Amino acid sequence: MVPHFLKGPPMQHKILAFALGLAVSQSACRKSPNQDKYDDEGTKSTTVASVGGGAVSQSRLLKIPLAVDYASFGLLGTAATAHSVSLANCLSGYSATVTEANLDGVEVYKDDRNCLAKLTGFTAGGIVYNATNTGAVNFTTWLANDTALFASAGGDIIRVKVISQLASPITGTEAVVYNFSELLDGRGDRVFTEASVSDAHLITVASQEAPLFNVIGSTFMGADDTTGAPEFTFKLECVDNPTLAVPASVAMSAGSAANTLCGGNDLNTIEYKLVKDTYSSVVTITNAEAIFATAGTPVTIPTHQYADSATNEGFNTATLDGPGGLGTAGNENMILIVKAGLSYTYFNIDVTTISQ
């Protein structure tokens, strides 16, 4: 599956997540420069592996294998087929650049300080992303929670976040993880028929939403007493893949509380909004981030949770107002969008307006 981007042609029903995991282990095969000034190493030399050509003498190096794959959000993500990582900033002055061709990974001096494993580029879905193409914004610190925008030569954008980085000093047990944003176009779209919203005195409808959730029910509550905007509630169920026409319901497990974990997302991280559809039914990550420039509505645990059966679980939204009265053209077309961390799932919500 090809990732959905922050700009460039929008792509529906796509998710990309990307994780870089680095585990550390010692190895020996050739020599590098002697390491000085570290008490646990002294000046004792040993034979170790390095990234480049010939053997040189040095103190102990730790070999760090590199693995590039999609992260926990990557339900349909495509693993990276190529990557480039540079080792920089080490107090020892040691540096290296490795790619997927370096099967033994990159080596780092034990007890070295300030080292950073910097992701500089990767290939996924046949598209190359890096931090130098037009539109890219590189990391500033490469430390945990630092974010960047990587770009393709064609201008496609994807957001990257550092989850964890090398320790200082190097201990031999580090893990380095990078995650990439994802966007889902859920197939549980709803169209409110005229019959379902038309009544001489009362209109009722039902609806639902979420990241690994699908809209399975919705209710038209009536009109807001002040603005006249239509009011709705939605019922969202945990599923295996909301981009499928008929996704399978999945049991939720214990997370922050009982039955709050759906896939990799806990209900305490979920927020949602109902907004006017000004996107021609296709939302990009740039659109999604703009929508959530202000906070959405969080899930109230356990008030909004439900469990119809062991495998039919999820949450109900609070009552949500539409963008305005249905008598104004355009207000009948809405987007229900759900946010979890860096990722989003959205649904088209449309009302068939009354015609006399």
Phi, psi and chi 1 to 4 in degrees:
 res  aa     phi    psi   chi1   chi2   chi3   chi4
   1 MET       -  143.1  161.9  179.1  176.9      -
   2 VAL   -95.6  137.1 -179.9      -      -      -
   3 PRO   -66.5  154.0   24.1  -32.9      -      -
   4 HIS   -92.4  140.0 -161.1   95.3      -      -
   5 PHE  -111.8  165.0  -48.8  111.1      -      -
   6 LEU   -73.4  -31.2  -72.9  178.5      -      -
   7 LYS  -148.6  176.7   71.8  177.8 -175.9  179.4
   8 GLY    90.7 -179.0      -      -      -      -
   9 PRO   -60.2  125.8  -19.6   30.3      -      -
  10 PRO   -66.5  148.8   11.1  -13.1      -      -
  11 MET  -133.3  119.0  -54.7  172.5   64.4      -
  12 GLN   -85.6  164.9  -62.3 -174.4    3.4      -
  13 HIS    56.7   36.0  -45.1  -65.1      -      -
  14 LYS  -128.2  148.7  -51.7  -70.9 -177.8 -178.9
  15 ILE  -140.5  140.2  -50.6  173.8      -      -
  16 LEU  -135.5  132.4  173.8   61.6      -      -
  17 ALA  -134.9  151.1      -      -      -      -
  18 PHE  -142.4  128.4  173.2   56.0      -      -
  19 ALA  -128.1  138.1      -      -      -      -
  20 LEU  -114.6  114.6  169.3   60.5      -      -
  21 GLY  -112.3  131.2      -      -      -      -
  22 LEU  -125.0  121.3  -66.0   89.2      -      -
  23 ALA  -111.1  148.5      -      -      -      -
  24 VAL  -110.9  136.1 -176.9      -      -      -
  25 SER  -150.1  151.2   63.7      -      -      -
  26 GLN   -80.0  153.1  -74.1 -164.1  -11.2      -
  27 SER  -154.7  158.8  167.4      -      -      -
  28 ALA  -136.1  131.9      -      -      -      -
  29 CYS  -157.5  -32.0   81.6      -      -      -
  30 ARG  -155.8  173.0   63.0 -176.0 -176.8 -156.8
  31 LYS  -100.5  152.9  -62.5 -179.9  178.8  179.3
  32 SER  -136.5  179.2  -78.2      -      -      -
  33 PRO   -58.2  145.2  -21.7   31.4      -      -
  34 ASN   -59.5  139.0  -75.9  -32.0      -      -
  35 GLN   -97.5  127.6  176.4  177.3  -22.5      -
  36 ASP  -113.6  164.2  -62.2  -36.6      -      -
  37 LYS    74.9   11.3  -60.1 -178.6 -178.9  177.7
  38 TYR  -112.8  119.8  -66.4  134.1      -      -
  39 ASP   -58.8  -38.5  -66.1  -20.8      -      -
  40 ASP   -75.8  -15.5   64.0  -25.4      -      -
  41 GLU  -103.8  -31.4  -63.6  -64.7  -22.6      -
  42 GLY    57.3 -138.7      -      -      -      -
  43 THR  -115.1   13.3   58.2      -      -      -
  44 LYS   -67.6  125.5  179.8  174.2   62.5  176.9
  45 SER   -95.5  152.1  -65.4      -      -      -
  46 THR  -143.1  179.6 -172.4      -      -      -
  47 THR  -108.2  127.4  -57.6      -      -      -
  48 VAL  -139.8  166.3  -66.6      -      -      -
  49 ALA   -85.8  149.3      -      -      -      -
  50 SER  -136.2  174.4   64.9      -      -      -
  51 VAL   -80.5  -35.3  175.8      -      -      -
  52 GLY   -86.7 -150.3      -      -      -      -
  53 GLY   -86.7 -136.7      -      -      -      -
  54 GLY   -33.9  167.5      -      -      -      -
  55 ALA   -86.4  136.9      -      -      -      -
  56 VAL  -137.3  156.9  -73.6      -      -      -
  57 SER   -86.3  138.7  175.4      -      -      -
  58 GLN  -162.9  170.5   69.2  168.8   40.9      -
  59 SER   -73.4 -179.7  -62.8      -      -      -
  60 ARG   -58.0  134.0  -66.4  179.0 -171.6  170.7
  61 LEU  -111.0  149.1  -72.9  177.4      -      -
  62 LEU  -104.9  130.1  -62.5  179.1      -      -
  63 LYS   -85.5  128.3 -176.4 -177.4  -63.7  179.4
  64 ILE  -114.5  101.4  -56.0  179.2      -      -
  65 PRO   -64.1  150.1  -18.4   31.5      -      -
  66 LEU  -114.2  133.9  -63.3  175.4      -      -
  67 ALA  -131.2  131.1      -      -      -      -
  68 VAL  -120.7  122.4  179.4      -      -      -
  69 ASP  -156.8  168.8 -155.4  -11.7      -      -
  70 TYR   -78.9  152.6   50.8   87.6      -      -
  71 ALA   -88.2 -171.6      -      -      -      -
  72 SER   -61.9  -28.4   59.3      -      -      -
  73 PHE   -73.7  -12.4  -79.0  119.6      -      -
  74 GLY   -78.3   63.8      -      -      -      -
  75 LEU   -54.6  -46.0  178.7   65.9      -      -
  76 LEU  -117.0   17.4  -59.7  177.3      -      -
  77 GLY   -64.8  153.4      -      -      -      -
  78 THR  -105.3  127.0  -59.4      -      -      -
  79 ALA   -62.1  145.7      -      -      -      -
  80 ALA   -65.1  137.7      -      -      -      -
  81 THR   -96.4  -11.0   55.3      -      -      -
  82 ALA  -154.7  154.9      -      -      -      -
  83 HIS  -157.9  161.1   63.4  -90.9      -      -
  84 SER  -137.6  128.2  178.4      -      -      -
  85 VAL  -132.1  133.2  174.0      -      -      -
  86 SER  -112.7  140.0   64.8      -      -      -
  87 LEU   -98.6  122.9  179.1   68.8      -      -
  88 ALA  -145.4  171.3      -      -      -      -
  89 ASN    72.6    3.9  -66.7   71.3      -      -
  90 CYS   -62.7  138.9  -69.2      -      -      -
  91 LEU   -60.4  -32.5 -176.0   62.3      -      -
  92 SER   -69.4  -15.2   67.0      -      -      -
  93 GLY    87.3   -2.5      -      -      -      -
  94 TYR   -71.5  139.6  179.4   64.5      -      -
  95 SER  -146.6  160.2   62.7      -      -      -
  96 ALA  -162.6  158.1      -      -      -      -
  97 THR  -129.7  131.3  -62.2      -      -      -
  98 VAL  -129.8  155.1  -63.8      -      -      -
  99 THR  -129.1 -175.7   70.2      -      -      -
 100 GLU   -62.4  -16.7   71.3  -72.6  -13.1      -
 101 ALA   -73.1  -21.6      -      -      -      -
 102 ASN   -83.1   84.3  -64.4   94.8      -      -
 103 LEU   -64.1  -27.9  -58.9 -178.4      -      -
 104 ASP   -86.0   -0.6  -71.9  -22.5      -      -
 105 GLY    80.5 -157.0      -      -      -      -
 106 VAL  -116.1  146.2   62.7      -      -      -
 107 GLU  -105.0  146.4  -64.3  170.4  -12.0      -
 108 VAL  -134.8  141.2 -178.5      -      -      -
 109 TYR   -63.8  131.4  -76.4  105.2      -      -
 110 LYS   -61.0  136.0  179.5 -179.5  178.9 -178.2
 111 ASP    73.0    6.6 -156.2   35.2      -      -
 112 ASP   -66.6  159.3 -153.0  -12.9      -      -
 113 ARG  -120.5  155.2  -89.5  102.2  169.9  140.9
 114 ASN    66.3   10.6  -54.7  -31.0      -      -
 115 CYS   -66.4  141.0  -66.4      -      -      -
 116 LEU  -128.5  129.1  -66.8  174.1      -      -
 117 ALA   -91.5  104.9      -      -      -      -
 118 LYS  -101.1  115.5  -62.5 -177.9  177.6 -177.7
 119 LEU   -72.7  122.5  178.9   68.4      -      -
 120 THR  -110.7  -18.1   57.1      -      -      -
 121 GLY  -177.7  159.8      -      -      -      -
 122 PHE  -158.4  163.7   67.8   93.6      -      -
 123 THR  -120.9  129.5  -59.0      -      -      -
 124 ALA  -144.4  136.4      -      -      -      -
 125 GLY    60.1   26.6      -      -      -      -
 126 GLY    79.4    5.2      -      -      -      -
 127 ILE  -113.4  133.5  -60.2  175.5      -      -
 128 VAL   -93.3  127.2  177.6      -      -      -
 129 TYR  -117.0  139.7  -56.7   90.6      -      -
 130 ASN  -150.1  179.8   60.9   41.8      -      -
 131 ALA   -94.5    7.6      -      -      -      -
 132 THR  -115.9  -16.6   58.7      -      -      -
 133 ASN   -64.7  159.2  -79.0  -32.9      -      -
 134 THR   -57.1  131.2  -59.1      -      -      -
 135 GLY    96.7  -13.0      -      -      -      -
 136 ALA   -77.1  147.0      -      -      -      -
 137 VAL  -129.6  111.7  179.3      -      -      -
 138 ASN   -73.8  165.9 -150.8  -11.8      -      -
 139 PHE   -61.7  157.9  -65.1  100.6      -      -
 140 THR  -106.1  -35.5   55.3      -      -      -
 141 THR  -121.7  -21.8   66.9      -      -      -
 142 TRP    61.0   16.6  -78.6  -89.0      -      -
 143 LEU   -93.7  169.2  -60.3  177.5      -      -
 144 ALA   -52.6  135.7      -      -      -      -
 145 ASN    80.1   -3.6  -63.7  -41.8      -      -
 146 ASP   -69.9  141.6 -166.5   16.6      -      -
 147 THR  -124.4  159.6   62.0      -      -      -
 148 ALA  -148.2  166.2      -      -      -      -
 149 LEU  -116.4  118.7  -64.1  177.4      -      -
 150 PHE   -96.0  149.3  -84.1   25.2      -      -
 151 ALA  -132.4  151.9      -      -      -      -
 152 SER   -93.4  169.4   71.2      -      -      -
 153 ALA   -63.1  -26.0      -      -      -      -
 154 GLY   -86.3    0.4      -      -      -      -
 155 GLY    95.4    5.6      -      -      -      -
 156 ASP   -72.1  140.5  -64.4  -36.1      -      -
 157 ILE  -119.3  141.3  -60.6  -67.0      -      -
 158 ILE  -139.9  139.7 -168.3  165.6      -      -
 159 ARG   -88.0  139.7 -174.8  169.3  -67.3  -83.3
 160 VAL  -125.3  141.0 -169.0      -      -      -
 161 LYS  -132.7  135.4 -177.9  176.4 -178.8  179.5
 162 VAL   -80.7  119.7 -178.6      -      -      -
 163 ILE   -89.4  -44.2  -56.0  -57.5      -      -
 164 SER  -150.4  156.2   61.7      -      -      -
 165 GLN  -134.0  170.0 -176.8   54.3  -94.3      -
 166 LEU   -57.8  145.3  -70.8  169.1      -      -
 167 ALA   -77.6  159.2      -      -      -      -
 168 SER  -131.2  108.8 -178.7      -      -      -
 169 PRO   -78.6  163.9   30.9  -38.5      -      -
 170 ILE   -60.8  129.9  -61.4  -64.8      -      -
 171 THR  -109.4  -21.7   65.5      -      -      -
 172 GLY   101.3    0.3      -      -      -      -
 173 THR  -126.1   16.6   58.7      -      -      -
 174 GLU   -67.2  156.7  -73.5   86.2  -17.9      -
 175 ALA  -136.5  135.2      -      -      -      -
 176 VAL  -115.8  127.2  176.3      -      -      -
 177 VAL  -131.9  130.8  177.8      -      -      -
 178 TYR  -117.6  134.4  -72.8   86.4      -      -
 179 ASN  -115.2  150.0  -83.5   -5.3      -      -
 180 PHE  -122.2  145.3  -67.8   80.7      -      -
 181 SER   -68.6  156.2   57.4      -      -      -
 182 GLU  -135.1  160.0  -51.5  167.7  -20.2      -
 183 LEU  -143.1  127.1 -178.2   68.0      -      -
 184 LEU  -110.8  136.0  -65.5  178.6      -      -
 185 ASP  -102.5   98.4  179.9   -1.1      -      -
 186 GLY   -66.6  145.5      -      -      -      -
 187 ARG   -90.9   -0.4  -67.2  -67.0  -62.7  -84.7
 188 GLY   -84.5   40.4      -      -      -      -
 189 ASP   -63.1  150.7  -60.8  -18.1      -      -
 190 ARG  -125.5  138.1  -73.2  -62.8  172.9  105.2
 191 VAL  -118.1  119.5  175.2      -      -      -
 192 PHE   -82.9  113.5  -70.2   89.3      -      -
 193 THR   -70.8  160.5   65.3      -      -      -
 194 GLU   -59.8  -38.1 -179.1  176.1  -22.5      -
 195 ALA   -63.3  -34.9      -      -      -      -
 196 SER   -77.8  -21.6   65.4      -      -      -
 197 VAL  -109.9   -2.1  -60.2      -      -      -
 198 SER  -100.2  130.6  -61.4      -      -      -
 199 ASP  -164.1  145.5 -168.7  -85.8      -      -
 200 ALA   -59.6  -32.6      -      -      -      -
 201 HIS  -128.8  -25.9  -56.4  -72.1      -      -
 202 LEU  -140.5  137.3  177.4   66.5      -      -
 203 ILE  -121.0  130.9  -58.5  175.2      -      -
 204 THR  -131.2  138.0  -57.1      -      -      -
 205 VAL  -149.1  165.8  173.4      -      -      -
 206 ALA  -137.8  151.6      -      -      -      -
 207 SER  -161.6  179.2  165.3      -      -      -
 208 GLN  -165.4  168.5 -135.5  173.9   26.5      -
 209 GLU  -161.6  173.1   74.9  151.1  -13.0      -
 210 ALA   152.8  162.2      -      -      -      -
 211 PRO   -57.8  -63.3  -35.9   35.9      -      -
 212 LEU  -107.3   43.1  -74.9 -167.2      -      -
 213 PHE  -122.2  159.1  -67.0   86.3      -      -
 214 ASN  -129.6  144.3 -168.6   47.2      -      -
 215 VAL   -72.9  116.7  174.2      -      -      -
 216 ILE  -115.8   -9.4   65.2  166.7      -      -
 217 GLY  -156.6  153.8      -      -      -      -
 218 SER  -156.1  150.0   53.8      -      -      -
 219 THR  -135.5  130.2  -58.4      -      -      -
 220 PHE   -87.2  114.1  179.1   82.9      -      -
 221 MET   -86.8  -18.4  -55.7  -61.9  -67.2      -
 222 GLY   128.7 -153.3      -      -      -      -
 223 ALA  -116.5  145.7      -      -      -      -
 224 ASP   -63.0  133.2 -176.0  -84.8      -      -
 225 ASP   -62.2  -26.7  -66.1  -17.3      -      -
 226 THR   -98.3  -48.3  -57.9      -      -      -
 227 THR   -95.7  -19.2   66.2      -      -      -
 228 GLY    78.9    1.6      -      -      -      -
 229 ALA   -68.3  144.3      -      -      -      -
 230 PRO   -66.6  148.8   26.6  -35.0      -      -
 231 GLU  -119.3  138.6  -64.5 -179.1  -37.6      -
 232 PHE  -135.3  157.8  -50.4   94.1      -      -
 233 THR  -126.9  153.8   61.9      -      -      -
 234 PHE  -131.8  146.2  -60.8   88.2      -      -
 235 LYS  -114.2  123.8 -176.3  177.8 -177.9 -178.3
 236 LEU  -117.9  133.1  -63.5   99.7      -      -
 237 GLU  -116.4  139.9 -170.8  152.2  -71.6      -
 238 CYS   -66.6  125.9 -178.0      -      -      -
 239 VAL  -133.7  170.2  -63.0      -      -      -
 240 ASP   -76.0  -35.4   59.3  -16.1      -      -
 241 ASN  -160.7  102.6 -178.6   -1.0      -      -
 242 PRO   -69.5   -6.6   24.8  -33.1      -      -
 243 THR   -83.9  -10.8   66.5      -      -      -
 244 LEU   -78.5  152.9  -62.0  177.5      -      -
 245 ALA   -63.9  -37.4      -      -      -      -
 246 VAL  -131.8   81.3 -175.3      -      -      -
 247 PRO   -70.4  154.2   24.7  -32.6      -      -
 248 ALA   -90.2  135.7      -      -      -      -
 249 SER   -70.2  143.0  -62.8      -      -      -
 250 VAL  -127.1  138.0  175.1      -      -      -
 251 ALA   -66.7  139.3      -      -      -      -
 252 MET   -88.6  155.7  -63.4  179.4   68.2      -
 253 SER  -122.2  174.3   56.4      -      -      -
 254 ALA   -69.5  132.9      -      -      -      -
 255 GLY  -131.5 -113.5      -      -      -      -
 256 SER   -67.9  -21.0   60.7      -      -      -
 257 ALA  -154.8 -175.9      -      -      -      -
 258 ALA   -63.8  131.6      -      -      -      -
 259 ASN    54.9   45.6  -61.6  -37.2      -      -
 260 THR  -111.0   -7.5   61.4      -      -      -
 261 LEU  -102.1  116.7 -166.4   61.9      -      -
 262 CYS  -114.8  108.7  175.9      -      -      -
 263 GLY    62.0 -124.7      -      -      -      -
 264 GLY   -97.3    5.0      -      -      -      -
 265 ASN  -111.7  129.1  -62.1  -36.9      -      -
 266 ASP   -92.5  145.5 -163.8  -73.7      -      -
 267 LEU   -58.7  -25.3  -71.5 -179.1      -      -
 268 ASN   -74.2   -4.2   66.6    3.9      -      -
 269 THR  -105.3   -4.5   68.5      -      -      -
 270 ILE   -86.0  136.3  -60.5  -68.3      -      -
 271 GLU  -140.7  158.2   54.4 -176.9  -57.5      -
 272 TYR  -148.0  160.0   51.7   87.7      -      -
 273 LYS  -145.4  151.4  -77.6 -171.6  175.0 -175.0
 274 LEU  -114.8  116.2 -178.7   65.6      -      -
 275 VAL  -128.9  162.1  -61.5      -      -      -
 276 LYS   -66.2  138.5 -173.8  173.4 -178.2  176.7
 277 ASP   -81.6   97.1 -178.7    8.2      -      -
 278 THR  -109.3   20.3   58.7      -      -      -
 279 TYR  -116.6   13.3  -44.8   99.5      -      -
 280 SER    55.0   37.7  -60.3      -      -      -
 281 SER    73.8    0.9  -61.2      -      -      -
 282 VAL  -123.9  116.4  178.6      -      -      -
 283 VAL  -100.9  133.6  177.5      -      -      -
 284 THR   -98.9  169.1   67.6      -      -      -
 285 ILE   -63.8  -35.7  -73.2 -177.5      -      -
 286 THR   -59.5  -44.9  -60.3      -      -      -
 287 ASN   -60.2  -46.6  -60.2  146.7      -      -
 288 ALA   -61.5  -43.1      -      -      -      -
 289 GLU   -66.7  -34.3  -69.6 -171.8  -16.4      -
 290 ALA   -67.9  -39.7      -      -      -      -
 291 ILE   -59.8  -40.3  -70.4  170.2      -      -
 292 PHE   -96.9   24.6  -77.5   93.9      -      -
 293 ALA   -61.6  -29.3      -      -      -      -
 294 THR  -111.3  149.0   57.7      -      -      -
 295 ALA   -62.7  147.2      -      -      -      -
 296 GLY   -89.8 -165.5      -      -      -      -
 297 THR   -90.9  124.6  -58.5      -      -      -
 298 PRO   -80.8  163.0   30.3  -34.2      -      -
 299 VAL   -81.2  128.4  177.3      -      -      -
 300 THR   -87.3  117.5  -57.8      -      -      -
 301 ILE  -102.3  129.1  -57.5  171.5      -      -
 302 PRO   -96.9    7.0   35.7  -35.0      -      -
 303 THR   -53.9  -43.1  -55.7      -      -      -
 304 HIS   -94.7    2.2  -69.9  163.2      -      -
 305 GLN   -77.5  154.5  -71.9 -178.7  -94.6      -
 306 TYR  -145.0  158.0   75.2   87.4      -      -
 307 ALA  -145.5   94.9      -      -      -      -
 308 ASP   -73.5  -27.3  -68.1  -19.4      -      -
 309 SER  -160.1 -178.4   72.8      -      -      -
 310 ALA   -63.8  -25.2      -      -      -      -
 311 THR  -115.8    4.4   56.3      -      -      -
 312 ASN  -119.6   86.3  -62.2  100.8      -      -
 313 GLU  -135.0  155.2  -58.6  173.0  -67.3      -
 314 GLY   172.6 -142.9      -      -      -      -
 315 PHE  -147.2  156.8   68.3   93.5      -      -
 316 ASN  -103.5  141.3  -68.0  -64.1      -      -
 317 THR   -78.1  164.8   70.4      -      -      -
 318 ALA   -71.3  170.1      -      -      -      -
 319 THR   -67.4  125.7  -61.0      -      -      -
 320 LEU  -114.2  133.6  -59.2  174.2      -      -
 321 ASP   -85.1  141.2  -77.0    2.4      -      -
 322 GLY   -72.2  178.0      -      -      -      -
 323 PRO   -72.0  -16.2   25.2  -34.3      -      -
 324 GLY   170.2  178.8      -      -      -      -
 325 GLY   -58.2  144.7      -      -      -      -
 326 LEU   -70.5   -9.4  -67.6  175.2      -      -
 327 GLY   -75.6  -12.5      -      -      -      -
 328 THR   -97.6  123.0  -60.6      -      -      -
 329 ALA   -57.1  137.2      -      -      -      -
 330 GLY    99.9  -26.3      -      -      -      -
 331 ASN   -73.0  -13.4  -74.4  -17.1      -      -
 332 GLU   -80.0   -9.7   72.0  -85.0   14.6      -
 333 ASN  -109.0  121.1  -60.3  -43.0      -      -
 334 MET  -133.9  164.2  -67.2  160.0  -82.0      -
 335 ILE  -122.5  125.6  -64.0  -70.7      -      -
 336 LEU   -99.0  115.6  177.4   62.4      -      -
 337 ILE  -124.9  135.6 -176.4  165.3      -      -
 338 VAL  -118.2  136.2 -174.2      -      -      -
 339 LYS  -117.6  137.5  179.7  178.9 -175.4  -68.6
 340 ALA  -142.0  106.5      -      -      -      -
 341 GLY    64.4 -120.1      -      -      -      -
 342 LEU   -92.0   -2.0  -62.4  176.3      -      -
 343 SER  -116.4  160.1  -58.7      -      -      -
 344 TYR  -141.1  151.2  -51.8   85.4      -      -
 345 THR  -130.6  136.1  -60.3      -      -      -
 346 TYR  -131.4  157.8   67.4   92.2      -      -
 347 PHE  -135.3  140.6  -55.2   93.5      -      -
 348 ASN   -81.4  125.4  -67.4  102.4      -      -
 349 ILE  -118.4  115.4  -54.5  -61.8      -      -
 350 ASP  -126.9  143.4  -60.3  -57.2      -      -
 351 VAL  -113.0  129.0  175.1      -      -      -
 352 THR   -79.4  111.7  -57.1      -      -      -
 353 THR   -73.9  157.1   54.3      -      -      -
 354 ILE   -71.3  134.7  -61.6  173.1      -      -
 355 SER  -124.0  133.5   60.1      -      -      -
 356 GLN   -92.2      -  -57.8  -66.5  -19.0      -
